[in-house]
Amino acid sequence: MNALDFGFAGLEAQLWQILFLSVRCGAALLAAPMVGGMAVPVQLRVILSLVLAVFVATWLPLPEIPQMMSFASLLAILQEAVIGAAMGFILQVAFAIPLIAAEQISGTMGLAIATSIDPSSGSQSGAMGSFFSITMTLLFYAIGGHLLWFQLLVESHRILPPGTFLFAAERAQAIVLFMGYALATAAAIALPVVLILLLVQVITGVIARSAPALNLFALGLPAGVLTGLVALIIVMPLVVDQFARVIAAALGEIEGIITP
């Protein structure tokens, strides 16, 4: 445990140390989906980053940080921001997987026009996307993913001491590869429902071709929506299992980034 000296003699150095350590925490909190949305005030995120910085400065052994307003300190601050943003961005990509899968399913079901405003991001989100996003969030908190992420954020200061680490190209490549994994996983989640809906559309088209007097839109849209809901109920256990694997993969990717 590092005893902080709150006397006036070393107050400037203590404040600079806390401010420097809060850069990585603040960048991670800004990019993470849990507290990085519009629903969480900026003031609360700033306070939380400062609290984490005080905790890190108190309990973890740290090397000597660069002098304030020096060129080395500017480079170190930029590096700290990149590390924190990478840790939050990976989690952000993981939470985007349900939205991508939901957009594919909604477009096939005919529910693409059913949109609403997402309060966390302020952008429009489909009804299916909101449902998948809420499911992913509840699962993330239920399995303790937020606790593991905060643990990785704190441990990153011990594994990668501030001011002594260079963000190599291999770690940036790992983030890009994880984005490819996210797209493949989103397609795998939506594939069973999309295939069933495609089969329904083929059958509807054959019926409409055999009986031209039937209204294709009056027949196809309700059949697609009803079949999509039934298919979602059937495959929901598999979807939840895929969400859990995505969370585990994201946390493992973050651990791989901060590990030398």
N, C-alpha and C positions, 0 to 999 in steps of 0.2 A: 504494500500500500504506500502510495506517495502522499506525504503530508503537504498540503497546499499552504503556503504562507500568505495570509491575507493582510499582512502589514503593508504600510504605505511604501516601504522601500522597494519591495518586489512586486508591487501591484501592476505596474505596466507590463512586466514580463509575464505575469500570471494571466492577465487579460489577453495578451497576444497569443499565449499558448492555447487558451480556451477558444479564441476566435479561429486560430489555425486548425485546431482539431475539429471544429464544428463545420468546416468546409465539406469534408467527405460525408459527414452525417447529413448536412443540409442538402447536398446534391442527391444523395440516395433517397431521402424523404421526398424531395421534389419530383423524382422520377418514378417512385414506387406507386402502385395503384391504390394501396391502402389509405395513405394520407396525402397523396399528391393531387387529388382531384379538387374540384371547386367546392365540395362540401366541407372541406377542412380549411379553416382560415389560415392565411399566411402567417399571422402572428403566432398561432399555435405551433406551426411547423418550425418556426424560428426558435421558439422556447424549447421545443423538444430536441432540436439539434444542439442547443447550448447545454441542455441537461445531459445529453449523451456525451458531449465533449467533456463536461466536468467529471462524469463517471469514468471515462477513458483516462483522463489526466490523473485521476486519483488512484485507480486500481491496476493500471497496466504499466509495465516498464517501457519508457519511451526514450528514444535518442534525443540528442540536442537538436532542436528545430532551428531553421535558418533565421538570421537576423531580420527584424522587421524592415520593410521597404527596401530590401536588397533584391538584386536580380535573381538570386537563388531562391528567395522566398516566393517571388512571382511564379517561377517555374514549378516550385513545389505546390503552390496553391492550385495552379492549373492541373497538375497531376492528381491532386486530391479530388478535385471536382470531377475529373474523368473517371477515376476509380468509383466514386460514389454514384455517379450517373450510370455507369455500366451495371452496378449491382441493382439499381432500381429499374433500369431499362429491360434487363432480362426478365424480371418479374412482370413488367408491363407487357412484354411480348407474350408471356405465358397467359396473361389474362385476356389477350386479344384473340387467342385460339377459339374460345367459345363463340365470340362474336363473328368470326369468319365462318365457322361451321353453321351458325344460326342463319347467316345471310344466304348461304347456299340452300339450306332447307326452306327458308321463307320464300325464296324466289321460285322454287319448284312447287311449293304448296299454293302459291298465289297470295301470300301474306306480306309481300314486300312493301305494300302501301300502308300497312298497319304500323305506323311509327309513332314514337313519343319522344319527349325531351329527356335525356339522361341527366339527372341532377348532379352526378359526380363529375361529368365532363362538359356539360352544357351543349352537347351535340345531339342530333337526332339518332335514335336507336330503335330498331324493330322490336316488336313484341316478343318474338322468339329470342332475339339477342338479349333483351332485358332478362328473360327467364333463365337463359344459360349463364348470363353474367352473375345473377343472384345466386344460382346454384354453385357456381365456381367459388364465389366469395364465401358463402356459408361453409363449403367444404374446406376451403383454405384455413378458415378460423377454427373449424371443428378438429382438424388434425394437427393444429398447432403450428401451421406454416409461418404465421407472423412472428411467433416466438423464435423459431429457427432462423428466420431472416434477420431479426434483430441480433441474435447471437452471432451470426456470421458478420454482421456489420461491426459489432464490437471486436470480435476476434480478428477482423482484418487489420486493425491497428497494431495487433501484436505480431501477426504473420507478415504483414507489409507495413513496417514502421513508417510513419509520415515523413516525407522528405528524403527517403532513401530507396524508393522503388521507381522503376521505369516501366510504363505500360507498353509491353512489347507487342509486335505485330501479331504474334500467335494468339494473344488474348482477343484482339479485335477480330481475327479470323474465326475464333470460337463463337463469338457473338453472332457473326453472320451465319455460321453453320447452324446455330440454334434457331435462327429465324427460318431457315429452310426446314428444320425439324418441325417448327410450329405450323408451317403451311401444310406439310405432309400429314401431321396429326389432325389438323382441322378437316382435311379432305377425308381422312379415315373415319372421323366421328360422323360426318355428314353422309358418308357413302351408303350405309344400309337404308336410311330413310329416303335418300335420293333415288336409289335403285327401285324401291317399292313404288315411289311416286311416278317414276318413269314408266313402270309397268302399267300403272293405272292410266296414265295418259295414253299409252299405246292402245289399251283396251277401249278407252273412251273414243279414241280416234277411229278404231275399227267399227264401233257401234254407230258413230255418227256417219261413217261412210256407208254402212249398210242401210241406215235409215236416215236419209237426208232431211226428213221433216223434223227430226229432233233438234232442239237448240243445244249446240255444243257447249256454249258458255254456261247455260243453265244446268247442264248435266256435269260438265267437267270440273267446275270450280268447287261445288259442294263435295263431290266425290274425292277431289284432291285434298281438301282441308280435312275431311273426316278420316281418310286413309292416313294422312300425315300424322294426325293426333294419335290414332291407334298405333302406328309404327313407333312414334316417340315413346308411348307408354311401354311398348314391348322392349325397346332398346335402351331405355333409360338406365337400367343397372350397368350396362356396358359403357354408356356415356359417362356416368359417374366414376367408373373405374378408370376411364381414359383421363378424366380431369385429375384424379389423384396421381396418375402417372406423370401428367404434365407438371404438376406442382413439384413432385419429387425430382423430375428432370431439371426444372428451373433452379431449384435449390442446389442440386448437384453441379449445375453449370456455374452458379455463383461461387460455390466452394472451389471449383477448378480454376476460376479466374484469380481468386485471391491466394491460391497456393502457388508458391514459386516453382 
